[in-house]
Amino acid sequence: MAQITFVTKNKEEKVLEGTSGSLMKLATQNGVKGIEGECGGVCSCATCHVHVPEEHQAKTGEASEIENDLLELSDNVQDNSRLCCQLQITEDLDGLVVHVAN
Amino acid sequence: MSENNSKGKICVIIGASQAGVTCAFALRSEGWEGEIILYDSDPMLPYYRPPLSKAILTKTENIEENTLKPLSLYETENISLRLGSKVDYINREKSSIELQDGHSQTYDKLVLAIGSRPIIPGIKGINEAKNIYTLRTAEDAGQISRALDSCVKKRVLIIGGGYVGLETAASLHKIGAKVTVLERESRVLARVTAPEMSQYFEDLHSENGVHIITNKNVISFEPQPDYTKIICDDGTLYNADIIIIGVGVFVNKELAENAALEVDNGIKVNEYTQTSDPDIYAVGDCTNHFNPHYKKHIRLESIQNANDQAKVCASSICGNPQAYNTLPWFWSDQFDVKLQMVGLYKGYNEIIVRHENGEKHKFSVWYFNGDTLLAVDAVNNTKAYVMGTKFIKGANKVNKRNLIDPSIDFKPANLLANNV
């Protein structure tokens, strides 16, 4: 079980708990605004863009090449941008906070 | 949101799949305060369809993981779901819809998100053949899985080499079926891509053990006690335990036609997704709409179009009209290959295939009409997909000589024509 906090553009915090699947699915299943996941999580659409604060980056690791390429199609790309369909929930992510980018 | 005086009003949406559900939630975020009622004949909580031919069929995911929204969100957003409810016709004079069960429901705004359904070809013996399926709904995927589970020989014959047919072939092969695809045309994906891409996918399937045979026109099914004989017009014969039909879709246009809305290869809508009746909108697969990038009327079967039109529709209904102006994009996953496509390739007169360092399964196909880049198909090459998207959106000219040369670094600065 991992507790994950999504902070939306309007500063609304949503604390969710998940055991498996991707962060994107956790977000869309709980109505987190700004996470759409149009391609269903196959890294094809860039509509699940989040920023990972520096102190949490060790938990999430680095984006893959495909993910970095695809991120270029999204707005508000920063060094700490990730597509959260590529982040699989494990206990290691417990306590993670991400900021929805758009 | 602009003034929409939506309090006390009713927006009825027919069709609770990608377009309908997206539209319902977008209406709420755009500020619609009245009722929202979503109808669908499918009794299941609305789900995401693309995995049906992929992760659902291979059983790596189940349908519950692929619901579009959990039931609780419909409740929170006060969206009424009327599932398993079939709409018979639209009464425009009364502004109501009439349901098969005899009920009726009035509307102030009506959205048709009624999609399409698989074509069932009039092949002799099709009604008598056992274990014959299409793949459009969760129920279809479940039936195919159950049939395969209870079958020893697992000989699957797929009629039609389009994306659904090929994805289904790859998925069923992955879980142990012996798959043959029969395509009537001389190549697979004939209706949706160029010969170069067709060839690649035919090779990919062959390499992975799926038998693809083109120029095969099935003319009859002969049911045997525990399998079916499939006969083609050239006399060839195949035996299969399970048959899947994937020969394309019909638009569900009857509701619109019977209501005398304008229909021509789909329900005609303007850039605000409005039909010929200003209180009736249509979104998704069922619409014939104008695409400003390509300056033509098109009908698209895609998630992108379903989502984007749904949002345009919601903002129009809420009095904040935004014209539809999105570049089409698509994807397909087969075996370990990720195909990403952007733009519409039809009308091209030149193709450039860019290979990356001799990697067989990483390349991109660039479609041009003269100097205009129309579309890009990228195979395991997201970089190409992203650059293609940007170039098409920016109407950029591409340096074709650099594009075709794999020794030149694949980055925008090298590929834009004004940077020669």
Interface residues (C-beta under 8 A of the other chain):
Chain A: G21 K25 T28 Q29 N30 G31 K33 E36 E38 C39 G40 V42 C43 S44 C45 E65 I66 D69 L70 E72 L73
Chain B: S29 Y48 P50 P51 E65 N66 T67 K69 P70 L73 T76 E77 I303 Q304 N307 W329 W331 D333 K338 Q340 T382 K383 Y385 V386 T389 K390
